[in-house]
Structures are given as structure tokens and as C-alpha cells.
């Protein structure tokens, strides 16, 4: 079994893509030309942020730079005077969804525990806050006020999907623990606007979006590349590529199960994601250093976000919907 260690043990702050794009069956050793981002071909999985060496599809090396935060972008661009008024921020309301909106919530992901485990830290308010931040940016408003959910530090990822088929639209996060208020602000916009696989998100896409917040927990050093469970653990691998450079890449816990991959297929896909182009042998797999982890995940659609915002609006004694609800409903 793996040996537990502290989160973000190398002290680095890293950004990375995290999850699958579409289902694709992989052979046990995909040819080098079948790679996804970082491997040179059209892939079925996220590529990460470019490493310091400039190769796409992998995390920055330990101690390397984290993907830049967006700073002033949260205030919105000039020229947005005709944007509809912003609904009152649900980020400042009571923790948890109001009863009408709670019934609409998508089920959270597998998370890090089962019956009898501690109460989950991740909440619907975190997804709502991410929508607030993105909405403010796209319509040129000041950033939303600080939310009331916990500001404890966690490694985190923000994932955006779009449409009925929930296609990936952006997914970036950090393995270094960040205070949740600032971390979610930063990675909401980084994943929506700076994921190199996609163009920056636009206002027109808002009504079709789904937001997922994943908080990473229970980091352990695995005994080998097979020492993890599909559908339970996320995995982060470190390996030396064919050029002698250290590379890293990660998948969140849900990825392998959603793609229908076994252990070998997941590892090989992750190697391609990390930019490894040579043939993959079992001997090479044995050289991989693997860290496994779990996550708490919550997902919310834009429709659910509006329902919560509208309920909060009515609770404050305002008797009519705000323009965004009429515009996007």
C-alpha cells in the first residue's frame, strides 16, 4: 500500500489539465503517433499546462512556475456598460443551496469517502462562487465579494464543461494548497480563459456551462504504477522522457472510469499527455513515480446557478426576476 505524505510535498504550485475530453479506447501500448495533446495527435484527454521546456501536455517541473493568475482580469474589460445588471452574489449568502435549488443540483462526484466519513468540505456555494467570478469578468463588473464558505487551503481544480453532452471546455488547477477564496477566483478564470486547448470563454456560452470544483485530499506515494484504484484515486505521475527531461501529468479520480480505461490504458494515456513519444514498454512503466490522491467534487449547471441566485434574490424581498434570468431562461 502507499505511504501517506503531506499535500504538495514538493512545495511547488502547479497547473494542469485534468480530465478526459471524449471516450477513446486505448490499446495497452498506444503507438507514438496516437497521442493526445503533448503527443502530437488528436487525443481523448486533457493536456496540461506547458512545462518549462515548452513542450505541451505536462505539468511544470517541481519548483517551476505555476500558470499565471489573471489579476486585474477579474474586474472585467472596458466597454461593457450595456451588460445586464448582475444578480446579488450568492457567494455572500448562507452556505449551501436554498431548498428549491438544492433539488436541482447535479450529484457530486465519488469524493474521498463513503458512509460514515467526515462531512465534505466542497459545497455548491463554491460552484456558485465560480459562476459569480466568471459572470463578473465577462460582463465587466467588479469581482464578487468574499464568500462565506471556508477559506482553508486545499489543492484544487476548476473544470468547465459545456452542452448537453458536457464536452470539456477548460480544466486547470494546482497541487499546492491555496486558500479557497483566492484559489477559486484565480482558477475559475485561468481554466475559463487560459486553457491553451480552447479559446477564451464568451458570454454566449454561459447558459450551456457546467462548473465542477474538485478539492484534492489524501495524497499518498504509491508502491508502483499499479497501486491505485480506478474510479477512486486520481493519479499524478513523474517520469523521465526520451530526451532525459523530467515530466509530470495528472488525471482526476473520475477520468479513468468515465473513459472506460483500465490501469495500463490510463497510465499510457497519461504518459502521452505528458509528452512521452517513444514506445511504452512494461519496463518503462516500472520507472514511473506515481502519487495517488482522492478528491471531493461538486458540479453545478448554469441553470442551477440561476435558480439559486433567483431564490436568494426573492428571499431578500425583491419581487421580480433580474434581467439575466429572463435573458437566459
Secondary structure by P-SEA (a helix, b strand, c coil): cbbbbccccccbbbbbbbcccbbbbbccccccccccccccccccccccccccccccccccccccccccccccccccccccccccccccccccccccccaaaaaacccccccccccccccccccaaaaaaaaaaaaaaaaccccccccccccccccbbbbbbbcccccccbbbbbcccccaaaaaaaaaaaaaccccccccccccccccbbbbbbbbccccccccccccccccbbbbbbbbccccbbbbbbbcccccccccccaaaaaaaaaaaacccccccaaaaaacccccccbbbbbbcaaaaaaaaaaaaaaaccccccaaaaacc
